[in-house]
Amino acid sequence: MEVNYLALLVASAAAFVAGALWYSPMLFGKAWMKETGITAADAKKNCKNPAMTYGIAFLSNVVTAYVLWYFMGMLEIVGSEAAAMLAFWIWLGFMAMKDLGGMLWEGSSFNLFLINTSHRLVNLVIMALIFANWV
């Protein structure tokens, strides 16, 4: 399946926006800060080069979107339901299990695990649905 670069960029941007909302004070930003022990001031101080930080974050979405696009093509995934199921299984088998290891071995809380891993699931589903419905 030939890569549709516009779909790839749209899916990456949609996931980026979802992440910005997810970790904003409107949704889970306050809970995330509480669970990590990071204050808004800490976050600003730790982000020494915002352009590079956000650029790398966006690029990570592009890589994830490309791999998802590749899997969908390789598996001949058609339709929203099949795309969402693929996203779910990728999340469960790779991302959620990695996040679970972080909780178990790094001592992070179950709430932090839920905030971070559900964000990854939402991003994958958003990307998969955009690809499945791209015209």
C-alpha beads as a LAMMPS data file, in Angstrom:
LAMMPS data file: protein, C-alpha beads

135 atoms
134 bonds

1 atom types
1 bond types

-500.0 500.0 xlo xhi
-500.0 500.0 ylo yhi
-500.0 500.0 zlo zhi

Masses

1 110.0

Atoms # bond

1 1 1 0.000 0.000 0.000
2 1 1 1.455 3.318 -1.050
3 1 1 1.965 5.801 1.762
4 1 1 -0.448 8.721 1.745
5 1 1 1.712 11.440 3.242
6 1 1 -1.174 13.844 3.715
7 1 1 -3.119 11.234 5.703
8 1 1 0.044 10.524 7.683
9 1 1 0.476 14.203 8.565
10 1 1 -3.213 14.658 9.423
11 1 1 -3.206 11.588 11.678
12 1 1 0.017 12.737 13.345
13 1 1 -1.358 16.234 13.891
14 1 1 -4.643 14.892 15.272
15 1 1 -2.760 12.692 17.742
16 1 1 -0.541 15.642 18.682
17 1 1 -3.587 17.805 19.410
18 1 1 -5.196 14.955 21.363
19 1 1 -2.034 14.691 23.459
20 1 1 -1.999 18.424 24.119
21 1 1 -5.600 18.220 25.300
22 1 1 -5.016 14.994 27.250
23 1 1 -2.234 16.495 29.333
24 1 1 -3.864 19.931 29.643
25 1 1 -5.534 21.127 32.852
26 1 1 -8.896 20.600 31.087
27 1 1 -8.423 16.835 31.109
28 1 1 -5.635 14.964 32.898
29 1 1 -2.820 17.518 33.201
30 1 1 -3.401 18.260 36.881
31 1 1 -3.671 14.576 37.759
32 1 1 -0.555 13.807 35.691
33 1 1 1.399 16.524 37.504
34 1 1 0.194 15.231 40.869
35 1 1 1.184 11.645 40.024
36 1 1 4.613 12.626 38.670
37 1 1 5.318 15.234 41.324
38 1 1 6.029 17.776 38.594
39 1 1 4.718 21.322 38.940
40 1 1 3.904 23.653 36.048
41 1 1 7.081 25.575 36.924
42 1 1 9.113 22.331 36.815
43 1 1 7.661 21.465 33.427
44 1 1 8.638 24.861 32.016
45 1 1 12.101 24.651 33.559
46 1 1 12.654 21.107 32.236
47 1 1 11.622 22.098 28.713
48 1 1 14.763 24.029 27.805
49 1 1 14.041 24.048 24.077
50 1 1 10.265 23.929 23.471
51 1 1 10.593 23.921 19.678
52 1 1 12.842 20.872 19.774
53 1 1 10.734 19.131 22.430
54 1 1 7.478 19.623 20.547
55 1 1 9.190 18.799 17.260
56 1 1 10.446 15.480 18.576
57 1 1 7.027 14.745 20.105
58 1 1 5.396 15.405 16.732
59 1 1 8.006 13.290 14.953
60 1 1 7.274 10.403 17.324
61 1 1 3.623 10.630 16.235
62 1 1 4.713 10.550 12.589
63 1 1 6.749 7.376 13.199
64 1 1 3.863 5.728 15.056
65 1 1 1.410 6.743 12.324
66 1 1 3.711 5.388 9.607
67 1 1 4.072 2.012 11.350
68 1 1 0.315 1.833 11.902
69 1 1 -0.263 2.706 8.223
70 1 1 2.205 -0.027 7.254
71 1 1 0.492 -2.641 9.446
72 1 1 -2.932 -1.673 8.119
73 1 1 -1.714 -2.076 4.556
74 1 1 0.164 -5.289 5.227
75 1 1 -2.867 -6.811 6.953
76 1 1 -5.288 -5.317 4.408
77 1 1 -7.309 -3.659 7.151
78 1 1 -10.475 -2.091 5.764
79 1 1 -13.110 -0.229 7.740
80 1 1 -13.261 1.617 11.023
81 1 1 -13.997 -1.386 13.232
82 1 1 -11.072 -3.436 11.945
83 1 1 -8.766 -0.405 12.142
84 1 1 -9.779 0.327 15.736
85 1 1 -9.288 -3.331 16.668
86 1 1 -5.798 -3.329 15.171
87 1 1 -5.003 -0.165 17.136
88 1 1 -6.292 -1.833 20.297
89 1 1 -4.194 -4.974 19.826
90 1 1 -1.043 -2.974 19.032
91 1 1 -1.675 -0.896 22.148
92 1 1 -2.390 -3.905 24.358
93 1 1 0.516 -6.036 23.179
94 1 1 3.220 -3.400 22.950
95 1 1 2.366 -0.100 24.590
96 1 1 0.235 -1.102 27.585
97 1 1 2.642 -3.880 28.527
98 1 1 5.614 -1.500 28.325
99 1 1 3.723 1.018 30.453
100 1 1 2.832 -1.733 32.929
101 1 1 6.513 -2.590 33.263
102 1 1 7.197 1.045 34.067
103 1 1 4.623 0.944 36.820
104 1 1 5.976 -2.310 38.249
105 1 1 9.704 -1.594 38.061
106 1 1 9.873 2.201 38.318
107 1 1 7.342 2.485 41.116
108 1 1 4.970 4.797 39.296
109 1 1 1.363 4.808 40.415
110 1 1 -1.535 2.938 38.875
111 1 1 -3.193 6.306 38.173
112 1 1 -0.147 7.466 36.195
113 1 1 -0.190 4.170 34.311
114 1 1 -3.858 4.756 33.414
115 1 1 -3.301 8.359 32.331
116 1 1 -0.329 7.564 30.098
117 1 1 -1.411 4.259 28.625
118 1 1 -4.955 5.358 27.852
119 1 1 -3.458 8.364 26.050
120 1 1 -1.488 5.979 23.848
121 1 1 -4.623 3.953 23.104
122 1 1 -6.605 7.063 22.182
123 1 1 -3.822 8.249 19.859
124 1 1 -3.607 4.907 18.070
125 1 1 -7.382 4.711 17.617
126 1 1 -7.513 8.292 16.302
127 1 1 -4.807 7.513 13.760
128 1 1 -6.387 4.217 12.738
129 1 1 -9.807 5.796 12.234
130 1 1 -8.347 8.599 10.154
131 1 1 -6.569 6.077 7.952
132 1 1 -9.612 3.815 7.668
133 1 1 -11.850 6.702 6.629
134 1 1 -9.390 8.614 4.462
135 1 1 -10.894 9.356 1.075

Bonds

1 1 1 2
2 1 2 3
3 1 3 4
4 1 4 5
5 1 5 6
6 1 6 7
7 1 7 8
8 1 8 9
9 1 9 10
10 1 10 11
11 1 11 12
12 1 12 13
13 1 13 14
14 1 14 15
15 1 15 16
16 1 16 17
17 1 17 18
18 1 18 19
19 1 19 20
20 1 20 21
21 1 21 22
22 1 22 23
23 1 23 24
24 1 24 25
25 1 25 26
26 1 26 27
27 1 27 28
28 1 28 29
29 1 29 30
30 1 30 31
31 1 31 32
32 1 32 33
33 1 33 34
34 1 34 35
35 1 35 36
36 1 36 37
37 1 37 38
38 1 38 39
39 1 39 40
40 1 40 41
41 1 41 42
42 1 42 43
43 1 43 44
44 1 44 45
45 1 45 46
46 1 46 47
47 1 47 48
48 1 48 49
49 1 49 50
50 1 50 51
51 1 51 52
52 1 52 53
53 1 53 54
54 1 54 55
55 1 55 56
56 1 56 57
57 1 57 58
58 1 58 59
59 1 59 60
60 1 60 61
61 1 61 62
62 1 62 63
63 1 63 64
64 1 64 65
65 1 65 66
66 1 66 67
67 1 67 68
68 1 68 69
69 1 69 70
70 1 70 71
71 1 71 72
72 1 72 73
73 1 73 74
74 1 74 75
75 1 75 76
76 1 76 77
77 1 77 78
78 1 78 79
79 1 79 80
80 1 80 81
81 1 81 82
82 1 82 83
83 1 83 84
84 1 84 85
85 1 85 86
86 1 86 87
87 1 87 88
88 1 88 89
89 1 89 90
90 1 90 91
91 1 91 92
92 1 92 93
93 1 93 94
94 1 94 95
95 1 95 96
96 1 96 97
97 1 97 98
98 1 98 99
99 1 99 100
100 1 100 101
101 1 101 102
102 1 102 103
103 1 103 104
104 1 104 105
105 1 105 106
106 1 106 107
107 1 107 108
108 1 108 109
109 1 109 110
110 1 110 111
111 1 111 112
112 1 112 113
113 1 113 114
114 1 114 115
115 1 115 116
116 1 116 117
117 1 117 118
118 1 118 119
119 1 119 120
120 1 120 121
121 1 121 122
122 1 122 123
123 1 123 124
124 1 124 125
125 1 125 126
126 1 126 127
127 1 127 128
128 1 128 129
129 1 129 130
130 1 130 131
131 1 131 132
132 1 132 133
133 1 133 134
134 1 134 135
